[in-house]
Amino acid sequence: MDLEARYDFELERVSNWITSNGYSKVLIQSAPGLLPYLPKIAKELANSTKSEVLIDGRGRYGACDIPHSLVGAEAVVHFGHTGFVPAEYPILYVPAICKLEIDDYIPRVIELLIGKDKVGLCASVQHINTLSGLKQELESKGKKVMIGPPGKRAQFPGQVVGCDYLCAMRLDSEVDSHVIVAGGEFHSIGLALSVSKPVIHLNPYTGDAKWVEKSVADKINRIRGYAGYQLMSSKKVAVVEGLVSGQRTPGVAKSVRELLNRKLTRATVDIIQAENFSDDFFLGLKELGYDIVVTAACTRFVTDDYDRSPLPIFEAREVHRFFYDALNMSRGVFILQ
């Protein structure tokens, strides 16, 4: 597997960081899709730095998903995300920019944009390098193209993170469509849930360019709204606090429990701590008699895990808004966004 064929892992910069800081034992980790590259990266870094390089065997889903504390290592190198979470140990983030070109797929995007003159562009960090060329091509066809400044959890203009689509949201009133360059459907669905204008998803790995179906976002929002209704009648509520560094929000979990204790006077509300929200974890909560999960961890659990969890999932930060908007529920205008 050629390390430099598809991604820029910046191994020279990583090696210099390790050696200049004198780390003798380093843990490397990555986004799930980059896990197959880690064994060879570990070997090359060990050879160039003479340090012991350990491999984190679990794919990390974001910069927030880092170990709470290190065991057996002095520092971490994290491939595939840009950092926004303070850590209690040294950590180097390497975005691992993808080298795949999208030039051959741009004509399809232009075809889809017939009748759309004002376009917002964004991308996941691996494909942030494609935006300037895409912008130039669209502008040559007479489009007005905008790339928003990074949100609070992003680093580059136009960069989206699973929990931060501010770069596109800030442009939403000024454009009539959005184009996102990203692999898989994770970020395209997240964008469609965050903006009001239609979204085109360009996948550099497959070459597909297509509109994100409005029905997908509508279905997820209906399910989220229904989870809110179920919360009102729940007798036993699990408020789940994540233990990974970037998702640990004890203040949010405590605040939500206090509110639910006031509003759901006949319900038992417990705070449950967990690091990995697996299928077995959700099943275990159901077996313990809980009616609903209110997650104070990753905001994407409510949109990504609703179809596999045996319990309804509600987002902790939406609880206050839910009760604030309770008067609107009977009029059918309560939609979670």
MARMARMAR-867421 format. One record per residue (C-alpha): y, z, x; residue in three letters. Coordinates in Angstrom, 1 decimal, m for minus. Each point is the difference from the previous one (the first is absolute). Example, Ala and Ser with C-alpha at 12.3 -4.5 7.8 and 13.67 -1.06 7.14 Angstrom:
<nodes>
+--------+--------+--------+-----+
:  north :     up :   east :   r :
+--------+--------+--------+-----+
:   m4.5 :    7.8 :   12.3 : Ala :
:    3.4 :   m0.7 :    1.4 : Ser :
+--------+--------+--------+-----+
</nodes>
This chain:
<nodes>
+--------+--------+--------+-----+
:  north :     up :   east :   r :
+--------+--------+--------+-----+
:    0.0 :    0.0 :    0.0 : Met :
:    3.2 :   m1.2 :    1.6 : Asp :
:    2.6 :    2.8 :   m0.4 : Leu :
:    3.0 :   m2.3 :    0.4 : Glu :
:   m1.2 :   m2.8 :   m2.2 : Ala :
:    1.1 :    1.3 :   m3.4 : Arg :
:    2.2 :    3.2 :    0.6 : Tyr :
:    2.4 :    1.2 :    2.6 : Asp :
:   m1.3 :    3.5 :    0.9 : Phe :
:    2.6 :    0.4 :    2.8 : Glu :
:   m2.6 :    1.4 :    2.3 : Leu :
:    2.3 :    0.0 :    3.0 : Glu :
:    2.6 :    2.1 :   m1.9 : Arg :
:   m2.8 :    2.3 :   m1.1 : Val :
:   m1.4 :    0.4 :    3.5 : Ser :
:    3.4 :    0.7 :    1.4 : Asn :
:    0.6 :    2.7 :   m2.6 : Trp :
:   m3.3 :    1.7 :    0.7 : Ile :
:    0.4 :    0.0 :    3.8 : Thr :
:    3.7 :    0.8 :    0.1 : Ser :
:   m0.6 :    3.1 :   m2.1 : Asn :
:   m3.1 :    1.0 :    2.0 : Gly :
:   m2.4 :    0.2 :   m3.0 : Tyr :
:   m3.6 :    0.4 :    1.1 : Ser :
:   m1.6 :   m0.2 :   m3.5 : Lys :
:    1.4 :   m2.2 :   m2.8 : Val :
:   m1.2 :   m0.7 :   m3.5 : Leu :
:    0.5 :   m3.5 :   m1.4 : Ile :
:    0.0 :   m0.8 :   m3.7 : Gln :
:    1.0 :   m2.9 :   m2.2 : Ser :
:    0.4 :   m1.5 :   m3.5 : Ala :
:   m3.5 :   m0.7 :   m1.5 : Pro :
:    0.2 :   m3.7 :    0.7 : Gly :
:    0.5 :    0.5 :    3.7 : Leu :
:   m3.0 :    2.4 :    0.5 : Leu :
:   m2.2 :   m2.7 :    1.5 : Pro :
:    2.4 :   m0.5 :    2.9 : Tyr :
:    0.1 :    3.7 :    1.0 : Leu :
:   m3.1 :    0.1 :    2.3 : Pro :
:    1.3 :   m2.8 :    2.2 : Lys :
:    3.6 :    1.5 :   m0.1 : Ile :
:   m1.5 :    3.3 :    1.1 : Ala :
:   m1.9 :   m1.6 :    2.9 : Lys :
:    3.1 :   m1.9 :    1.2 : Glu :
:    2.3 :    3.1 :   m0.2 : Leu :
:   m2.6 :    2.1 :    1.8 : Ala :
:   m0.2 :   m2.5 :    2.8 : Asn :
:    3.8 :   m0.4 :    0.3 : Ser :
:    1.0 :    3.7 :   m0.3 : Thr :
:   m3.1 :    1.8 :    1.4 : Lys :
:    0.3 :    2.2 :   m3.0 : Ser :
:   m2.7 :    0.9 :   m2.5 : Glu :
:    0.6 :   m1.9 :   m3.2 : Val :
:   m1.6 :    1.3 :   m3.3 : Leu :
:   m0.3 :   m2.1 :   m3.1 : Ile :
:    0.9 :    1.3 :   m3.5 : Asp :
:   m2.8 :   m1.4 :   m2.2 : Gly :
:    1.9 :    0.2 :   m3.3 : Arg :
:    2.4 :   m2.8 :   m0.8 : Gly :
:    3.5 :    1.5 :   m0.7 : Arg :
:    1.8 :   m1.3 :   m3.0 : Tyr :
:    3.5 :    0.6 :    1.2 : Gly :
:    2.3 :    1.7 :    2.5 : Ala :
:   m0.3 :    3.0 :   m2.3 : Cys :
:   m3.8 :    0.1 :    0.4 : Asp :
:   m0.1 :    1.7 :    3.4 : Ile :
:   m1.9 :    3.2 :    1.1 : Pro :
:    1.7 :    3.3 :   m0.8 : His :
:   m0.9 :    1.2 :    3.5 : Ser :
:   m1.8 :   m1.4 :    3.0 : Leu :
:   m3.4 :    1.2 :    1.2 : Val :
:   m1.2 :   m1.2 :    3.4 : Gly :
:    2.9 :   m2.4 :    0.7 : Ala :
:    3.6 :    0.4 :    1.3 : Glu :
:    1.6 :   m3.0 :   m1.8 : Ala :
:   m0.6 :   m2.7 :   m2.6 : Val :
:    0.6 :   m3.8 :    0.1 : Val :
:    0.1 :   m1.4 :   m3.6 : His :
:   m0.4 :   m3.7 :   m0.5 : Phe :
:    1.1 :   m1.8 :   m3.2 : Gly :
:    2.9 :    2.0 :   m1.3 : His :
:    3.5 :    1.1 :    0.9 : Thr :
:    0.7 :    3.7 :    0.1 : Gly :
:    2.1 :    2.1 :   m2.3 : Phe :
:   m1.8 :    3.4 :    0.1 : Val :
:    0.9 :    2.7 :    2.5 : Pro :
:   m3.1 :    1.1 :    1.8 : Ala :
:   m0.8 :    3.2 :    1.9 : Glu :
:   m1.5 :   m2.1 :    2.9 : Tyr :
:    1.0 :   m3.2 :    1.8 : Pro :
:   m0.7 :   m3.1 :   m1.9 : Ile :
:    0.7 :   m3.7 :    0.8 : Leu :
:    0.1 :   m2.5 :   m2.9 : Tyr :
:   m0.8 :   m3.6 :    0.7 : Val :
:    0.5 :   m2.4 :   m3.0 : Pro :
:   m2.5 :   m2.5 :    1.3 : Ala :
:    1.9 :   m3.1 :   m1.1 : Ile :
:   m2.3 :   m2.8 :   m1.2 : Cys :
:    0.3 :   m3.3 :    1.9 : Lys :
:   m1.2 :   m2.2 :   m2.9 : Leu :
:    2.5 :   m2.7 :   m1.0 : Glu :
:    0.9 :   m0.7 :   m3.6 : Ile :
:    1.8 :   m3.3 :    0.5 : Asp :
:   m2.8 :   m2.0 :   m1.8 : Asp :
:    0.3 :    2.2 :   m3.1 : Tyr :
:    3.7 :   m0.1 :   m0.5 : Ile :
:    0.0 :   m3.3 :   m2.0 : Pro :
:   m2.1 :    1.8 :   m2.6 : Arg :
:    2.5 :    2.8 :   m0.2 : Val :
:    2.8 :   m2.5 :   m0.4 : Ile :
:   m2.0 :   m1.7 :   m2.8 : Glu :
:   m0.4 :    3.3 :   m1.8 : Leu :
:    3.7 :    0.8 :    0.3 : Leu :
:    1.1 :   m3.1 :   m2.0 : Ile :
:    2.7 :    1.3 :   m2.3 : Gly :
:    0.5 :    3.2 :    2.0 : Lys :
:    3.1 :   m0.2 :    2.2 : Asp :
:    0.6 :    3.5 :    1.2 : Lys :
:   m3.0 :    1.5 :    2.0 : Val :
:   m0.6 :    3.3 :    1.5 : Gly :
:   m2.4 :    0.1 :    3.0 : Leu :
:   m2.1 :    2.9 :    1.3 : Cys :
:   m3.3 :    0.6 :    1.9 : Ala :
:   m2.4 :    2.6 :    1.2 : Ser :
:    0.7 :    1.0 :    3.6 : Val :
:   m2.8 :   m2.3 :    1.4 : Gln :
:    1.8 :   m3.0 :   m1.3 : His :
:    3.6 :    1.0 :    0.3 : Ile :
:    0.4 :   m2.7 :    2.7 : Asn :
:   m0.5 :   m2.7 :   m2.6 : Thr :
:    3.1 :    0.7 :   m2.0 : Leu :
:    2.6 :   m1.7 :    2.1 : Ser :
:   m1.8 :   m3.3 :    0.0 : Gly :
:   m0.8 :    0.2 :   m3.7 : Leu :
:    3.7 :    0.8 :   m0.7 : Lys :
:    1.1 :   m3.0 :    2.0 : Gln :
:   m2.4 :   m2.4 :   m1.8 : Glu :
:    1.0 :    1.3 :   m3.4 : Leu :
:    3.6 :   m0.3 :    0.8 : Glu :
:   m0.5 :   m3.6 :    1.1 : Ser :
:   m1.2 :   m0.7 :   m3.5 : Lys :
:    3.2 :    1.4 :   m1.5 : Gly :
:   m1.2 :    3.5 :   m0.8 : Lys :
:    2.1 :    3.1 :    0.4 : Lys :
:   m2.2 :    2.4 :    1.9 : Val :
:    0.5 :    3.7 :    0.6 : Met :
:   m1.8 :    2.5 :    2.1 : Ile :
:    0.8 :    3.6 :   m0.8 : Gly :
:    0.6 :    2.8 :    2.6 : Pro :
:   m3.0 :    2.3 :    0.6 : Pro :
:   m0.7 :    2.9 :   m2.3 : Gly :
:   m0.3 :    3.7 :    1.1 : Lys :
:   m3.6 :   m0.5 :    1.1 : Arg :
:    0.2 :   m3.4 :    1.6 : Ala :
:    1.4 :   m1.2 :    3.3 : Gln :
:    0.8 :   m3.8 :   m0.3 : Phe :
:    2.1 :   m1.9 :   m2.5 : Pro :
:   m2.2 :   m1.3 :   m2.8 : Gly :
:   m2.9 :    2.4 :    0.9 : Gln :
:   m1.9 :    1.5 :   m2.8 : Val :
:   m2.2 :    3.1 :    0.2 : Val :
:   m2.5 :    1.0 :   m2.7 : Gly :
:    2.4 :    2.7 :   m1.2 : Cys :
:    3.3 :   m1.7 :    0.9 : Asp :
:    1.2 :   m3.2 :   m1.6 : Tyr :
:    3.7 :    0.8 :    0.3 : Leu :
:    0.8 :   m3.1 :    2.1 : Cys :
:   m1.0 :   m2.2 :   m3.1 : Ala :
:    1.1 :    2.4 :   m2.7 : Met :
:    3.6 :    0.0 :    1.4 : Arg :
:    0.1 :   m3.8 :   m0.5 : Leu :
:   m1.7 :   m0.2 :   m3.4 : Asp :
:    3.2 :   m0.4 :   m2.0 : Ser :
:    1.2 :   m2.8 :    2.4 : Glu :
:   m3.1 :   m2.2 :    0.0 : Val :
:   m2.1 :   m1.7 :   m2.5 : Asp :
:   m3.3 :    0.3 :    1.9 : Ser :
:   m1.6 :    1.7 :    3.0 : His :
:   m2.4 :   m1.4 :    2.6 : Val :
:   m2.2 :    2.5 :    1.9 : Ile :
:   m2.1 :   m0.9 :    3.1 : Val :
:   m3.0 :    2.3 :    0.3 : Ala :
:   m3.7 :    0.1 :    0.2 : Gly :
:   m2.1 :    1.1 :   m3.0 : Gly :
:    1.6 :    1.0 :   m3.3 : Glu :
:    1.1 :    3.6 :    0.8 : Phe :
:    3.6 :   m0.7 :    0.9 : His :
:    0.5 :   m2.9 :   m2.5 : Ser :
:   m1.1 :    2.3 :   m2.9 : Ile :
:    2.2 :    2.8 :    1.3 : Gly :
:    3.0 :   m2.4 :    0.2 : Leu :
:   m0.7 :   m1.3 :   m3.6 : Ala :
:    0.0 :    3.6 :   m1.2 : Leu :
:    3.3 :    0.8 :    1.7 : Ser :
:    2.2 :   m3.0 :   m1.0 : Val :
:    0.8 :   m1.7 :   m3.3 : Ser :
:    0.0 :   m3.6 :    1.3 : Lys :
:   m3.1 :   m2.1 :    0.5 : Pro :
:   m1.9 :    0.2 :    3.3 : Val :
:   m1.7 :   m2.7 :    2.1 : Ile :
:   m2.7 :    1.2 :    2.4 : His :
:   m0.6 :   m2.0 :    3.1 : Leu :
:   m3.2 :    1.1 :    1.8 : Asn :
:    0.1 :   m1.2 :    3.7 : Pro :
:   m3.8 :    0.6 :    0.4 : Tyr :
:   m1.1 :   m2.3 :   m2.9 : Thr :
:    3.0 :   m2.2 :   m0.4 : Gly :
:    0.2 :    0.8 :   m3.7 : Asp :
:    3.5 :    0.1 :   m1.6 : Ala :
:    0.2 :    1.0 :   m3.6 : Lys :
:    1.9 :    1.9 :   m2.6 : Trp :
:   m1.0 :    3.6 :   m0.5 : Val :
:   m1.2 :    0.2 :   m3.6 : Glu :
:    2.4 :    2.0 :   m2.1 : Lys :
:   m3.0 :    1.3 :   m1.9 : Ser :
:   m1.2 :    1.8 :    3.1 : Val :
:    3.1 :    2.2 :    0.2 : Ala :
:    0.1 :    0.4 :   m3.8 : Asp :
:   m3.6 :    1.3 :   m0.1 : Lys :
:    0.7 :    2.5 :    2.8 : Ile :
:    3.1 :    1.3 :   m1.7 : Asn :
:   m1.8 :    0.4 :   m3.3 : Arg :
:   m2.7 :    2.0 :    1.7 : Ile :
:    2.6 :    2.1 :    1.7 : Arg :
:    1.8 :    0.6 :   m3.2 : Gly :
:   m3.3 :    0.9 :   m1.8 : Tyr :
:   m0.8 :    2.5 :    2.8 : Ala :
:    3.4 :    1.7 :   m0.9 : Gly :
:   m1.1 :    0.3 :   m3.6 : Tyr :
:   m3.3 :    1.5 :    1.1 : Gln :
:    1.8 :    2.5 :    2.1 : Leu :
:    1.7 :    1.5 :   m3.1 : Met :
:   m3.4 :    1.0 :   m1.5 : Ser :
:   m1.7 :    1.0 :    3.2 : Ser :
:   m1.5 :    3.5 :    0.2 : Lys :
:   m0.8 :    0.1 :    3.7 : Lys :
:    2.2 :   m1.9 :    2.5 : Val :
:   m0.6 :   m0.5 :    3.7 : Ala :
:    3.2 :   m0.5 :    2.0 : Val :
:   m1.3 :   m1.5 :    3.2 : Val :
:    1.9 :    0.6 :    3.2 : Glu :
:   m0.9 :   m2.3 :    3.0 : Gly :
:   m0.6 :    1.5 :    3.4 : Leu :
:    0.7 :   m3.0 :    2.2 : Val :
:    3.3 :    0.5 :    1.7 : Ser :
:    2.1 :   m2.6 :   m1.8 : Gly :
:   m1.4 :    0.8 :   m3.4 : Gln :
:    0.2 :    3.8 :    0.0 : Arg :
:    2.6 :    1.0 :   m2.6 : Thr :
:   m0.5 :    3.7 :   m0.8 : Pro :
:    3.5 :    0.2 :   m1.6 : Gly :
:   m0.8 :   m2.8 :   m2.4 : Val :
:   m3.4 :    1.4 :   m0.9 : Ala :
:    1.5 :    3.5 :   m0.7 : Lys :
:    2.9 :   m1.4 :   m2.0 : Ser :
:   m2.3 :   m2.1 :   m2.2 : Val :
:   m2.4 :    2.9 :   m0.6 : Arg :
:    3.0 :    2.2 :   m1.1 : Glu :
:    1.2 :   m2.7 :   m2.4 : Leu :
:   m3.5 :   m0.6 :   m1.4 : Leu :
:   m0.5 :    3.7 :   m0.5 : Asn :
:    3.2 :    0.1 :   m2.1 : Arg :
:   m0.8 :   m3.2 :   m2.0 : Lys :
:   m3.7 :    0.3 :   m0.4 : Leu :
:   m0.3 :    3.7 :   m1.0 : Thr :
:   m3.6 :   m0.2 :   m0.9 : Arg :
:   m1.1 :   m1.9 :    3.1 : Ala :
:   m1.3 :    1.3 :    3.3 : Thr :
:    1.8 :   m1.7 :    2.9 : Val :
:   m1.5 :    0.3 :    3.5 : Asp :
:    1.1 :   m1.4 :    3.4 : Ile :
:   m2.9 :   m1.6 :    1.8 : Ile :
:    0.3 :   m1.1 :    3.7 : Gln :
:   m1.8 :   m2.9 :    1.5 : Ala :
:    0.3 :   m2.4 :    2.9 : Glu :
:   m2.2 :   m2.9 :   m1.2 : Asn :
:    0.1 :   m0.9 :   m3.6 : Phe :
:   m3.5 :   m1.6 :   m0.3 : Ser :
:   m1.9 :   m0.9 :   m3.2 : Asp :
:   m2.1 :    3.2 :    0.5 : Asp :
:    3.2 :    2.0 :    0.1 : Phe :
:    1.2 :   m1.3 :   m3.3 : Phe :
:   m3.5 :    0.4 :   m1.5 : Leu :
:   m0.1 :    3.6 :    1.3 : Gly :
:    3.3 :    0.8 :   m1.8 : Leu :
:   m1.5 :   m1.3 :   m3.3 : Lys :
:   m3.1 :    2.1 :    0.5 : Glu :
:    2.2 :    3.0 :    0.5 : Leu :
:    1.4 :   m0.6 :   m3.5 : Gly :
:    3.4 :   m1.6 :    0.8 : Tyr :
:    1.4 :   m2.4 :   m2.6 : Asp :
:    2.5 :   m1.8 :    2.2 : Ile :
:    1.2 :   m0.3 :    3.6 : Val :
:    3.7 :    0.2 :    0.9 : Val :
:    0.3 :   m1.2 :    3.6 : Thr :
:    2.7 :    1.3 :    2.2 : Ala :
:   m1.3 :   m2.1 :    2.9 : Ala :
:    0.2 :   m3.8 :    0.4 : Cys :
:    2.0 :   m1.6 :   m2.9 : Thr :
:   m2.4 :   m2.9 :    0.0 : Arg :
:   m3.0 :    1.9 :   m1.3 : Phe :
:    1.2 :   m0.4 :   m3.6 : Val :
:    0.0 :   m3.8 :    0.4 : Thr :
:   m2.9 :   m0.6 :    2.3 : Asp :
:   m2.6 :    2.5 :   m1.0 : Asp :
:    0.4 :    0.2 :   m3.8 : Tyr :
:   m2.9 :   m2.4 :   m0.6 : Asp :
:   m2.5 :    2.0 :    2.2 : Arg :
:    0.9 :    3.6 :   m0.8 : Ser :
:   m2.0 :    1.7 :   m2.7 : Pro :
:    3.3 :    1.9 :   m0.9 : Leu :
:    3.4 :   m1.3 :   m0.9 : Pro :
:    2.4 :    0.1 :    2.9 : Ile :
:    3.7 :    0.8 :   m0.4 : Phe :
:    2.7 :    0.0 :    2.7 : Glu :
:    1.6 :    3.4 :    0.7 : Ala :
:    3.5 :   m1.3 :    0.6 : Arg :
:   m0.1 :   m1.6 :   m3.5 : Glu :
:   m0.8 :    3.2 :   m1.8 : Val :
:    3.6 :    1.1 :   m0.2 : His :
:    1.1 :   m3.4 :   m1.3 : Arg :
:   m2.9 :    0.0 :   m2.4 : Phe :
:    1.1 :    3.1 :   m1.8 : Phe :
:    3.7 :   m0.9 :    0.3 : Tyr :
:   m0.8 :   m3.3 :   m1.8 : Asp :
:   m2.4 :    1.6 :   m2.5 : Ala :
:    2.3 :   m0.7 :   m2.9 : Leu :
:   m0.3 :   m3.7 :    0.7 : Asn :
:   m3.8 :    0.0 :   m0.2 : Met :
:   m0.2 :   m0.2 :   m3.8 : Ser :
:    2.3 :   m3.0 :    0.1 : Arg :
:   m2.4 :   m1.8 :    2.4 : Gly :
:    2.6 :   m0.5 :    2.8 : Val :
:   m1.5 :    2.3 :    2.6 : Phe :
:   m1.3 :   m2.1 :    2.9 : Ile :
:   m0.7 :    1.4 :    3.4 : Leu :
:    1.4 :   m1.9 :    3.0 : Gln :
+--------+--------+--------+-----+
</nodes>
